[in-house]
Amino acid sequence: MIATAREYADFLIAVSRGQILRKDTVVRMWTRQSLADGSLVPFSTLGWATGVRGTDRYVTHGGMQPGTTAVMHWFPEAGAGSVILCNAEGPALDALQEEILKVLLNPYFRR
């Protein structure tokens, strides 16, 4: 997929509002899946990774193509997130993502 950061952000907003998929589908897509023994798959959903920051749940997705890296974080309860696109393959974007989220979600962002 070729898109701008704004287009990725618009995509995240539209998905979270149920404009692309039904809201119940999005909830299922962003819910960790169960194994046959009833245990939860760590951090894994249907194509997204999940996590918790303090008490704030988030979903994330990222990837690389030759010469590019992308990462998206979305905090459903806060209705906010961030998108980073980079013209380099494989840089560590975690520290930059953390700083963006601190600014974006303050005071909601808790360690």
N, CA, C and O atoms as a MOPAC input file, in Angstrom:
PM7 MOZYME 1SCF
protein

 N      0.84900 1    -1.16600 1     0.00000 1
 C      0.00000 1     0.00000 1     0.00000 1
 C      0.89900 1     1.23500 1     0.00000 1
 O      1.85000 1     1.32200 1     0.77700 1
 N      0.59900 1     2.15200 1    -0.84800 1
 C      1.31500 1     3.42100 1    -0.88700 1
 C      0.37000 1     4.49100 1    -0.37600 1
 O     -0.71700 1     4.68100 1    -0.92100 1
 N      0.78700 1     5.19300 1     0.67900 1
 C     -0.07500 1     6.20400 1     1.28300 1
 C      0.77300 1     7.20100 1     2.05400 1
 O      1.93300 1     6.94400 1     2.37600 1
 N      0.16700 1     8.34200 1     2.34100 1
 C      0.80900 1     9.34100 1     3.18500 1
 C      0.48500 1     9.03900 1     4.64500 1
 O     -0.40500 1     8.24000 1     4.93500 1
 N      1.20100 1     9.67400 1     5.55400 1
 C      0.90000 1     9.50600 1     6.97800 1
 C     -0.53800 1     9.94100 1     7.25900 1
 O     -1.23200 1     9.29300 1     8.04300 1
 N     -0.99300 1    11.02000 1     6.63700 1
 C     -2.36800 1    11.49500 1     6.82700 1
 C     -3.38200 1    10.44700 1     6.36500 1
 O     -4.40400 1    10.24100 1     7.01900 1
 N     -3.10200 1     9.78600 1     5.24200 1
 C     -4.01300 1     8.75100 1     4.74300 1
 C     -4.04600 1     7.55300 1     5.69500 1
 O     -5.11100 1     6.98200 1     5.93000 1
 N     -2.89600 1     7.16900 1     6.24000 1
 C     -2.88600 1     6.09900 1     7.24700 1
 C     -3.69600 1     6.51700 1     8.47500 1
 O     -4.46300 1     5.71900 1     9.01400 1
 N     -3.52700 1     7.76500 1     8.91700 1
 C     -4.27500 1     8.25500 1    10.07600 1
 C     -5.77200 1     8.25200 1     9.78300 1
 O     -6.56900 1     7.83200 1    10.62100 1
 N     -6.15100 1     8.71700 1     8.60500 1
 C     -7.56700 1     8.69300 1     8.22000 1
 C     -8.10300 1     7.26400 1     8.20600 1
 O     -9.24500 1     7.02000 1     8.59500 1
 N     -7.27300 1     6.32200 1     7.75500 1
 C     -7.64500 1     4.91100 1     7.76100 1
 C     -7.90500 1     4.42600 1     9.18900 1
 O     -8.91600 1     3.77300 1     9.44800 1
 N     -6.99400 1     4.74400 1    10.11800 1
 C     -7.18200 1     4.34200 1    11.51600 1
 C     -8.47300 1     4.91400 1    12.09300 1
 O     -9.22300 1     4.20800 1    12.76600 1
 N     -8.72500 1     6.17300 1    11.83300 1
 C     -9.94400 1     6.82100 1    12.33500 1
 C    -11.17700 1     6.15500 1    11.74100 1
 O    -12.12600 1     5.85500 1    12.46500 1
 N    -11.17400 1     5.92300 1    10.43600 1
 C    -12.33000 1     5.30200 1     9.78500 1
 C    -12.57400 1     3.88500 1    10.30000 1
 O    -13.72100 1     3.49300 1    10.51600 1
 N    -11.50800 1     3.11700 1    10.49800 1
 C    -11.66500 1     1.75600 1    11.04600 1
 C    -12.26500 1     1.83500 1    12.44900 1
 O    -13.20100 1     1.10100 1    12.76600 1
 N    -11.73200 1     2.71800 1    13.28500 1
 C    -12.20800 1     2.79100 1    14.66700 1
 C    -13.66000 1     3.26200 1    14.75900 1
 O    -14.35500 1     2.91800 1    15.71500 1
 N    -14.12300 1     4.03300 1    13.79500 1
 C    -15.50800 1     4.52400 1    13.79300 1
 C    -16.48300 1     3.56600 1    13.13000 1
 O    -17.68100 1     3.84100 1    13.07500 1
 N    -15.98300 1     2.44600 1    12.62700 1
 C    -16.85600 1     1.48600 1    11.97000 1
 C    -17.25100 1     1.91000 1    10.56900 1
 O    -18.28500 1     1.46700 1    10.06800 1
 N    -16.46400 1     2.75000 1     9.92300 1
 C    -16.78800 1     3.22900 1     8.58800 1
 C    -16.26500 1     2.31200 1     7.48400 1
 O    -16.71200 1     2.40000 1     6.34100 1
 N    -15.32600 1     1.43900 1     7.82200 1
 C    -14.78800 1     0.50200 1     6.84000 1
 C    -15.30800 1    -0.90300 1     7.12000 1
 O    -15.73300 1    -1.61200 1     6.20700 1
 N    -15.27000 1    -1.29000 1     8.36200 1
 C    -15.81400 1    -2.56300 1     8.83600 1
 C    -16.83700 1    -2.25600 1     9.91400 1
 O    -16.80600 1    -1.18600 1    10.52300 1
 N    -17.75400 1    -3.20600 1    10.15100 1
 C    -18.71000 1    -3.01500 1    11.24200 1
 C    -17.95700 1    -2.90900 1    12.55900 1
 O    -16.90600 1    -3.52700 1    12.73000 1
 N    -18.49400 1    -2.12500 1    13.49200 1
 C    -17.81600 1    -1.92200 1    14.78000 1
 C    -17.58300 1    -3.23900 1    15.50600 1
 O    -16.53100 1    -3.41900 1    16.11900 1
 N    -18.54400 1    -4.17200 1    15.45400 1
 C    -18.34100 1    -5.45600 1    16.13100 1
 C    -17.20000 1    -6.24400 1    15.48300 1
 O    -16.50400 1    -6.99500 1    16.16700 1
 N    -17.00600 1    -6.08400 1    14.19500 1
 C    -15.88500 1    -6.72400 1    13.51200 1
 C    -14.56700 1    -6.11700 1    13.97500 1
 O    -13.59300 1    -6.83800 1    14.19400 1
 N    -14.52900 1    -4.79900 1    14.12500 1
 C    -13.32300 1    -4.11900 1    14.59300 1
 C    -12.97700 1    -4.56800 1    16.01000 1
 O    -11.81200 1    -4.82600 1    16.31300 1
 N    -13.97600 1    -4.66000 1    16.86900 1
 C    -13.74000 1    -5.12500 1    18.24300 1
 C    -13.12300 1    -6.52100 1    18.21000 1
 O    -12.15300 1    -6.78100 1    18.92200 1
 N    -13.66700 1    -7.40900 1    17.40400 1
 C    -13.11400 1    -8.76500 1    17.30300 1
 C    -11.71200 1    -8.75300 1    16.70700 1
 O    -10.84000 1    -9.51200 1    17.12900 1
 N    -11.50500 1    -7.87700 1    15.71600 1
 C    -10.20500 1    -7.79000 1    15.06300 1
 C     -9.13800 1    -7.30500 1    16.03400 1
 O     -7.97600 1    -7.69800 1    15.92700 1
 N     -9.52600 1    -6.45200 1    16.98300 1
 C     -8.57600 1    -5.86700 1    17.92700 1
 C     -8.60000 1    -6.57100 1    19.28600 1
 O     -8.12300 1    -6.02000 1    20.27800 1
 N     -9.15100 1    -7.78200 1    19.33300 1
 C     -9.19900 1    -8.57200 1    20.56500 1
 C     -8.25000 1    -9.75200 1    20.42300 1
 O     -8.24000 1   -10.43100 1    19.39700 1
 N     -7.45600 1    -9.99000 1    21.45300 1
 C     -6.52900 1   -11.12600 1    21.42000 1
 C     -7.29500 1   -12.42200 1    21.22300 1
 O     -8.39100 1   -12.59700 1    21.75600 1
 N     -6.71800 1   -13.31300 1    20.46400 1
 C     -7.34800 1   -14.57300 1    20.10800 1
 C     -7.00900 1   -15.67100 1    21.12200 1
 O     -5.95300 1   -15.65200 1    21.75400 1
 N     -7.92600 1   -16.61700 1    21.25800 1
 C     -7.74500 1   -17.74500 1    22.17700 1
 C     -7.23700 1   -18.96900 1    21.42500 1
 O     -7.61000 1   -19.22200 1    20.28000 1
 N     -6.37700 1   -19.71500 1    22.10100 1
 C     -5.91100 1   -20.99000 1    21.57700 1
 C     -6.89000 1   -22.08700 1    21.97200 1
 O     -7.81100 1   -21.84900 1    22.75300 1
 N     -6.69600 1   -23.27700 1    21.44100 1
 C     -7.59800 1   -24.39600 1    21.72800 1
 C     -7.67500 1   -24.70000 1    23.21700 1
 O     -8.71700 1   -25.14400 1    23.69900 1
 N     -6.57800 1   -24.46500 1    23.96500 1
 C     -6.58700 1   -24.74400 1    25.39800 1
 C     -7.19000 1   -23.59800 1    26.21900 1
 O     -7.23300 1   -23.67000 1    27.44700 1
 N     -7.65700 1   -22.54300 1    25.53900 1
 C     -8.29200 1   -21.41800 1    26.22900 1
 C     -7.34400 1   -20.28600 1    26.58200 1
 O     -7.79200 1   -19.20900 1    26.97600 1
 N     -6.03700 1   -20.50800 1    26.44800 1
 C     -5.09000 1   -19.43500 1    26.74800 1
 C     -5.10000 1   -18.40400 1    25.60800 1
 O     -5.46300 1   -18.70800 1    24.47200 1
 N     -4.69300 1   -17.18500 1    25.95200 1
 C     -4.68100 1   -16.11800 1    24.95400 1
 C     -3.34800 1   -16.07900 1    24.22100 1
 O     -2.29400 1   -16.29000 1    24.82000 1
 N     -3.40300 1   -15.80900 1    22.93400 1
 C     -2.19000 1   -15.61300 1    22.15500 1
 C     -1.57700 1   -14.29400 1    22.62100 1
 O     -2.25100 1   -13.26400 1    22.58400 1
 N     -0.31700 1   -14.29800 1    23.05900 1
 C      0.29200 1   -13.05700 1    23.56100 1
 C      0.33500 1   -11.96500 1    22.49800 1
 O      0.93200 1   -12.14900 1    21.43700 1
 N     -0.28600 1   -10.85200 1    22.77800 1
 C     -0.23400 1    -9.63600 1    21.96500 1
 C     -0.83800 1    -9.75100 1    20.57400 1
 O     -0.89000 1    -8.74800 1    19.86300 1
 N     -1.28900 1   -10.90700 1    20.16000 1
 C     -1.69400 1   -11.08400 1    18.77800 1
 C     -3.20500 1   -11.03300 1    18.60100 1
 O     -3.96100 1   -11.61400 1    19.38000 1
 N     -3.62100 1   -10.33100 1    17.56900 1
 C     -5.02900 1   -10.27700 1    17.17500 1
 C     -5.08300 1   -10.69300 1    15.71800 1
 O     -4.17900 1   -11.37600 1    15.23600 1
 N     -6.11100 1   -10.30000 1    15.02200 1
 C     -6.22800 1   -10.62100 1    13.60200 1
 C     -5.48700 1    -9.57700 1    12.76800 1
 O     -6.10600 1    -8.66700 1    12.21500 1
 N     -4.17100 1    -9.70800 1    12.67900 1
 C     -3.35400 1    -8.81700 1    11.88000 1
 C     -2.79100 1    -7.62300 1    12.62600 1
 O     -2.00300 1    -6.86500 1    12.06000 1
 N     -3.17100 1    -7.43700 1    13.87000 1
 C     -2.69500 1    -6.30600 1    14.67100 1
 C     -2.00500 1    -6.85900 1    15.90700 1
 O     -2.26400 1    -7.99300 1    16.31200 1
 N     -1.13500 1    -6.07100 1    16.50300 1
 C     -0.57500 1    -6.40200 1    17.81100 1
 C     -1.28300 1    -5.50600 1    18.82800 1
 O     -1.73900 1    -4.41400 1    18.48800 1
 N     -1.37100 1    -5.96300 1    20.05500 1
 C     -2.03700 1    -5.19000 1    21.10000 1
 C     -1.09000 1    -4.98800 1    22.26800 1
 O     -0.08700 1    -5.68900 1    22.40600 1
 N     -1.42000 1    -4.03500 1    23.09200 1
 C     -0.64900 1    -3.79000 1    24.29300 1
 C     -1.42900 1    -2.89600 1    25.22600 1
 O     -2.52000 1    -2.42700 1    24.90200 1
 N     -0.85500 1    -2.67000 1    26.38000 1
 C     -1.45700 1    -1.78500 1    27.36900 1
 C     -0.37400 1    -0.83300 1    27.83800 1
 O      0.73600 1    -1.25600 1    28.15900 1
 N     -0.69100 1     0.43100 1    27.87600 1
 C      0.21000 1     1.46700 1    28.36400 1
 C     -0.45000 1     2.05200 1    29.58800 1
 O     -1.40000 1     2.82500 1    29.46000 1
 N      0.02700 1     1.70500 1    30.78500 1
 C     -0.67500 1     2.08400 1    32.00200 1
 C     -2.01800 1     1.37900 1    32.00500 1
 O     -2.07900 1     0.15200 1    32.08500 1
 N     -3.08300 1     2.13800 1    31.91900 1
 C     -4.42500 1     1.54700 1    31.81900 1
 C     -5.00300 1     1.69800 1    30.41900 1
 O     -6.15300 1     1.33300 1    30.17800 1
 N     -4.21500 1     2.23000 1    29.49900 1
 C     -4.68700 1     2.50500 1    28.14500 1
 C     -4.31600 1     1.37000 1    27.19800 1
 O     -3.13900 1     1.06400 1    27.00900 1
 N     -5.32500 1     0.75800 1    26.61300 1
 C     -5.11900 1    -0.31300 1    25.64100 1
 C     -4.81700 1     0.30800 1    24.27800 1
 O     -5.39000 1     1.33500 1    23.91600 1
 N     -3.90700 1    -0.32800 1    23.52200 1
 C     -3.63400 1     0.15400 1    22.17800 1
 C     -3.51100 1    -1.01400 1    21.21000 1
 O     -3.28000 1    -2.15600 1    21.60700 1
 N     -3.67300 1    -0.69600 1    19.92800 1
 C     -3.40700 1    -1.64800 1    18.85400 1
 C     -2.34100 1    -1.01400 1    17.97700 1
 O     -2.24400 1     0.20900 1    17.88300 1
 N     -1.55500 1    -1.84700 1    17.34600 1
 C     -0.46200 1    -1.33900 1    16.52300 1
 C     -0.24800 1    -2.25500 1    15.32500 1
 O     -0.52500 1    -3.45300 1    15.36900 1
 N      0.24400 1    -1.65800 1    14.27800 1
 C      0.59600 1    -2.43000 1    13.08800 1
 C      1.72900 1    -1.70600 1    12.38600 1
 O      1.74300 1    -0.47700 1    12.31400 1
 N      2.64800 1    -2.44600 1    11.88700 1
 C      3.76600 1    -1.84600 1    11.17800 1
 C      4.30600 1    -2.79100 1    10.13800 1
 O      3.90300 1    -3.95100 1    10.05000 1
 N      5.22000 1    -2.27600 1     9.35500 1
 C      5.82600 1    -3.11800 1     8.34900 1
 C      6.92300 1    -2.40200 1     7.60500 1
 O      7.15700 1    -1.20700 1     7.78600 1
 N      7.59800 1    -3.17500 1     6.75500 1
 C      8.69500 1    -2.63500 1     5.95700 1
 C      8.53600 1    -3.09100 1     4.51600 1
 O      8.05200 1    -4.18600 1     4.22800 1
 N      8.95400 1    -2.23000 1     3.64800 1
 C      9.13900 1    -2.52600 1     2.23500 1
 C     10.55600 1    -2.08600 1     1.93100 1
 O     11.13000 1    -1.33100 1     2.71500 1
 N     11.14600 1    -2.52100 1     0.83400 1
 C     12.49800 1    -2.05800 1     0.52400 1
 C     12.57400 1    -0.51900 1     0.56100 1
 O     11.91200 1     0.17100 1    -0.21400 1
 N     13.38900 1    -0.01600 1     1.47000 1
 C     13.60200 1     1.41800 1     1.58300 1
 C     12.61000 1     2.18400 1     2.43200 1
 O     12.71500 1     3.40600 1     2.52800 1
 N     11.65000 1     1.51300 1     3.05200 1
 C     10.65100 1     2.22000 1     3.86600 1
 C     10.28300 1     1.41200 1     5.10500 1
 O     10.41700 1     0.18900 1     5.12900 1
 N      9.81800 1     2.11700 1     6.13200 1
 C      9.29600 1     1.50600 1     7.35200 1
 C      8.07500 1     2.31100 1     7.77900 1
 O      8.06600 1     3.53700 1     7.66600 1
 N      7.05200 1     1.63000 1     8.26700 1
 C      5.84400 1     2.30300 1     8.73700 1
 C      5.39100 1     1.66900 1    10.04400 1
 O      5.55300 1     0.46600 1    10.24800 1
 N      4.81900 1     2.48600 1    10.93000 1
 C      4.23600 1     1.97500 1    12.17000 1
 C      3.04200 1     2.84900 1    12.54100 1
 O      3.09600 1     4.07500 1    12.44000 1
 N      1.97000 1     2.20000 1    12.96900 1
 C      0.76000 1     2.89400 1    13.41100 1
 C      0.41500 1     2.42500 1    14.82000 1
 O      0.45600 1     1.22600 1    15.09800 1
 N      0.08300 1     3.33600 1    15.69400 1
 C     -0.43000 1     3.02200 1    17.03200 1
 C     -1.80000 1     3.68400 1    17.16100 1
 O     -1.98900 1     4.81800 1    16.72200 1
 N     -2.75100 1     2.97700 1    17.76100 1
 C     -4.08900 1     3.52400 1    17.96400 1
 C     -4.56800 1     3.16500 1    19.36800 1
 O     -4.52900 1     2.00300 1    19.77200 1
 N     -5.01800 1     4.17300 1    20.10000 1
 C     -5.57900 1     3.99800 1    21.43800 1
 C     -7.09400 1     4.16500 1    21.29700 1
 O     -7.58800 1     5.29200 1    21.29100 1
 N     -7.84300 1     3.05200 1    21.18300 1
 C     -9.27600 1     3.14400 1    20.91200 1
 C    -10.06600 1     3.96300 1    21.92400 1
 O    -10.92300 1     4.75800 1    21.53900 1
 N     -9.79300 1     3.78200 1    23.20200 1
 C    -10.56500 1     4.50000 1    24.21300 1
 C    -10.28800 1     6.00000 1    24.18100 1
 O    -11.17800 1     6.79800 1    24.47300 1
 N     -9.07600 1     6.38800 1    23.83400 1
 C     -8.71700 1     7.80500 1    23.75700 1
 C     -9.10100 1     8.40600 1    22.41100 1
 O     -9.18500 1     9.62600 1    22.27200 1
 N     -9.33600 1     7.54200 1    21.41100 1
 C     -9.64100 1     8.03500 1    20.07600 1
 C     -8.47000 1     8.77300 1    19.45700 1
 O     -8.65700 1     9.74100 1    18.72100 1
 N     -7.25300 1     8.31400 1    19.75700 1
 C     -6.06300 1     8.99700 1    19.26600 1
 C     -4.97700 1     7.98100 1    18.95200 1
 O     -4.98200 1     6.85900 1    19.45700 1
 N     -4.05900 1     8.39700 1    18.11700 1
 C     -2.95800 1     7.52600 1    17.77000 1
 C     -1.91800 1     8.27900 1    16.99300 1
 O     -1.95300 1     9.50700 1    16.91000 1
 N     -0.98300 1     7.53300 1    16.41700 1
 C      0.07000 1     8.16500 1    15.63600 1
 C      0.50400 1     7.24000 1    14.51000 1
 O      0.32800 1     6.02300 1    14.56100 1
 N      1.07000 1     7.86400 1    13.50500 1
 C      1.59500 1     7.15200 1    12.34100 1
 C      2.98700 1     7.70100 1    12.06200 1
 O      3.18600 1     8.91600 1    12.02500 1
 N      3.94400 1     6.81000 1    11.86500 1
 C      5.28100 1     7.23000 1    11.45800 1
 C      5.61600 1     6.49800 1    10.15900 1
 O      5.51200 1     5.27400 1    10.07600 1
 N      6.01600 1     7.25800 1     9.16200 1
 C      6.53300 1     6.70800 1     7.91400 1
 C      7.97300 1     7.16900 1     7.77100 1
 O      8.28300 1     8.33800 1     8.00600 1
 N      8.85100 1     6.25700 1     7.38700 1
 C     10.27400 1     6.57200 1     7.31800 1
 C     10.85100 1     6.06800 1     5.99900 1
 O     10.57600 1     4.94200 1     5.58500 1
 N     11.64300 1     6.89700 1     5.34800 1
 C     12.28200 1     6.52200 1     4.08900 1
 C     13.58500 1     5.77400 1     4.33400 1
 O     14.61400 1     6.09000 1     3.73600 1
 N     13.53400 1     4.79000 1     5.20900 1
 C     14.67200 1     3.91600 1     5.48100 1
 C     14.11400 1     2.56700 1     5.89200 1
 O     13.05300 1     2.49800 1     6.51200 1
 N     14.79400 1     1.52900 1     5.56500 1
 C     14.33500 1     0.18500 1     5.88800 1
 C     14.89400 1    -0.25900 1     7.22900 1
 O     16.10800 1    -0.37600 1     7.39300 1
 N     14.00300 1    -0.50800 1     8.19300 1
 C     14.38300 1    -1.11300 1     9.45200 1
 C     14.88500 1    -0.23900 1    10.57900 1
 O     15.49300 1    -0.77200 1    11.50700 1
 N     14.66900 1     1.08800 1    10.56500 1
 C     15.14200 1     1.86400 1    11.71200 1
 C     14.30100 1     1.55200 1    12.94900 1
 O     13.13500 1     1.17600 1    12.83900 1
 N     14.89500 1     1.71000 1    14.10500 1
 C     14.16700 1     1.51600 1    15.36400 1
 C     13.32600 1     2.76900 1    15.61100 1
 O     13.86700 1     3.82800 1    15.92900 1
 N     12.02300 1     2.65200 1    15.46800 1
 C     11.12600 1     3.79500 1    15.62200 1
 C     10.45700 1     3.84500 1    16.98700 1
 O      9.67300 1     4.75600 1    17.25400 1
 N     10.75200 1     2.87900 1    17.85800 1
 C     10.06500 1     2.79900 1    19.14500 1
 C     10.25300 1     4.03600 1    20.00400 1
 O      9.28000 1     4.53400 1    20.57000 1
 N     11.47400 1     4.55000 1    20.12100 1
 C     11.72500 1     5.71900 1    20.97300 1
 C     11.00200 1     6.94800 1    20.42900 1
 O     10.43000 1     7.72100 1    21.19700 1
 N     11.02500 1     7.13300 1    19.11900 1
 C     10.30800 1     8.25800 1    18.51000 1
 C      8.81400 1     8.11100 1    18.72700 1
 O      8.13300 1     9.08500 1    19.04700 1
 N      8.29800 1     6.89500 1    18.55500 1
 C      6.86700 1     6.63300 1    18.77200 1
 C      6.47200 1     6.97200 1    20.21000 1
 O      5.41800 1     7.56500 1    20.44000 1
 N      7.30900 1     6.59900 1    21.17100 1
 C      7.03700 1     6.89700 1    22.57900 1
 C      6.93000 1     8.40000 1    22.81100 1
 O      6.01500 1     8.86200 1    23.49300 1
 N      7.85900 1     9.16000 1    22.25000 1
 C      7.84400 1    10.61200 1    22.44700 1
 C      6.61400 1    11.25400 1    21.80900 1
 O      6.01500 1    12.15900 1    22.39100 1
 N      6.23900 1    10.80000 1    20.63600 1
 C      5.03600 1    11.32100 1    19.97700 1
 C      3.80400 1    11.01900 1    20.81900 1
 O      2.94600 1    11.88300 1    20.99700 1
 N      3.71100 1     9.80300 1    21.33600 1
 C      2.54000 1     9.42300 1    22.12400 1
 C      2.46600 1    10.18100 1    23.44300 1
 O      1.37200 1    10.49600 1    23.91300 1
 N      3.60700 1    10.47700 1    24.04100 1
 C      3.60700 1    11.26800 1    25.27200 1
 C      2.99100 1    12.63900 1    25.03000 1
 O      2.17900 1    13.10800 1    25.82800 1
 N      3.37000 1    13.27400 1    23.94600 1
 C      2.83400 1    14.59900 1    23.61600 1
 C      1.36700 1    14.48700 1    23.22300 1
 O      0.53600 1    15.26800 1    23.68500 1
 N      1.05400 1    13.53400 1    22.38300 1
 C     -0.28600 1    13.38500 1    21.84400 1
 C     -1.31900 1    13.02900 1    22.90200 1
 O     -2.42200 1    13.57600 1    22.90700 1
 N     -0.96800 1    12.12700 1    23.78600 1
 C     -1.94800 1    11.58800 1    24.72600 1
 C     -1.83400 1    12.15100 1    26.13300 1
 O     -2.59400 1    11.73900 1    27.00900 1
 N     -0.93900 1    13.05300 1    26.38000 1
 C     -0.82800 1    13.65700 1    27.70500 1
 C     -2.08900 1    14.45500 1    27.98000 1
 O     -2.45600 1    15.26500 1    27.12900 1
 N     -2.78500 1    14.29300 1    29.10100 1
 C     -2.40700 1    13.56200 1    30.30900 1
 C     -2.83500 1    12.09600 1    30.33500 1
 O     -2.68000 1    11.43900 1    31.36500 1
 N     -3.36400 1    11.56600 1    29.23900 1
 C     -3.84500 1    10.19800 1    29.23000 1
 C     -2.72500 1     9.17000 1    29.18300 1
 O     -2.92700 1     8.01900 1    29.57000 1
 N     -1.55700 1     9.56600 1    28.71800 1
 C     -0.44900 1     8.65500 1    28.57300 1
 C      0.18900 1     8.40800 1    29.93100 1
 O      0.71700 1     9.32400 1    30.56100 1
 N      0.13200 1     7.17400 1    30.36500 1
 C      0.68700 1     6.82500 1    31.66700 1
 C      1.68500 1     5.68700 1    31.49000 1
 O      1.47700 1     4.78800 1    30.67600 1
 N      2.75100 1     5.73400 1    32.24800 1
 C      3.74600 1     4.65400 1    32.19900 1
 C      3.37500 1     3.56600 1    33.17100 1
 O      4.08700 1     2.56800 1    33.28000 1

